[in-house]
Amino acid sequence: MLNDIERCRRFSRSVTTVVGALDTSFLGRGRPLGVARVLNAIGHGRQDVAEVRSYLGLDSGLMSRMLRSLEDEGLITLTADEQDARKRKAELTEAGRIEFAEYERLSDERAHSLLSPHAKTSQLLDAMDLIASALGKKQWQVRELDPRDPVSLYCLQEYYAELNRRFDTGFDVSLSADPEATDMVTPRGSFLVCFSDEMPLGCVGLKGTDKGYAEIKRLWVSPAARGMGLARRLMQDTEDRARQLGINVLRLDTNKKLPEAVNFYRKDGWVEIDRFNDDPYPDYFFEKVL
């Protein structure tokens, strides 16, 4: 049997082969994978050269060579940023847009060919999400969104569905206070979503009130990111946002069917208090003074 290290190395070898990392002509387009990834990043709207370099984890020398090769092919143009001459912008030319579209088509075909032979596609995708989230942890980004944004609604629906599965009575958000999350809109409150390469991994809401405190609501972490410290990061970012909004006292509630949440709050400095609302679902109530 293979040990843990050997299994990890086996996985790495498989991935490099499947994605074409060793090919001198990635997807048959005449360029190695690294150059194709730079073109892909620019095509997806990352025009700031420093941002592209950071996103792909490239050193400046290699990045310059890749940009030069794309420029020599007539696929991109490089210009100084109009607002900051120290920065450079990369944009696709017409030929670059055509090449980008072809890479997109071929990449979709490759993904389909990888997934189609498997009878348990959803399990394979869940494993991919877990691995991608773990490997891309350093690039997680927490952004403030309107809770009615489509991405926010996706996170919230996943959260509601999980509560509905786990609660003895099911879960109906219309029975909770502020079901539309209007109190989580700046400047009254806030709603944060964490992204991993544009995939939403978790969310949390800061609900403003007129009672001398704000509430932490709807903390959700995708199964693809659990056990990686995302809940703590979302809570810390929410506490920081509360301070920015002049909020000094936070409260929250949770259900007995979420013991991991109860343990998390107790370890994170929250103090258990008496019931402070009439929501039908919570069993535990907590407070933290910032």
Number of C-alpha atoms within 10 A of each C-alpha: 5 8 7 9 9 11 12 12 11 12 11 11 11 11 12 12 11 11 15 14 14 12 15 14 14 19 18 11 14 12 16 17 19 17 18 20 18 22 26 21 18 22 20 10 12 19 18 18 23 15 14 22 18 13 14 14 11 15 10 13 8 13 20 13 12 18 20 15 14 19 18 11 11 14 21 24 16 16 14 13 14 10 7 8 10 8 13 15 20 23 21 23 14 12 13 22 18 13 19 21 14 14 20 14 11 14 14 12 11 14 11 11 11 12 14 10 9 11 9 10 13 11 11 13 12 13 13 13 19 16 14 15 23 17 11 11 17 9 15 18 14 18 12 18 19 18 25 16 9 11 16 21 13 15 23 22 13 16 18 18 14 14 20 15 11 15 14 10 10 13 18 14 15 9 11 13 13 12 11 12 20 16 22 27 19 16 10 17 23 25 26 24 25 22 18 21 15 9 13 19 24 28 31 27 27 29 26 25 13 7 6 10 17 23 21 24 18 21 19 22 24 18 12 18 20 16 10 13 11 20 22 13 13 22 20 13 16 21 21 14 18 25 13 11 15 9 19 15 16 21 21 24 24 18 17 14 14 12 11 9 16 21 10 13 22 12 10 13 12 18 14 17 14 10 14 11 11 9 12 12 20 15 14 15 20 22 21 18 13 11
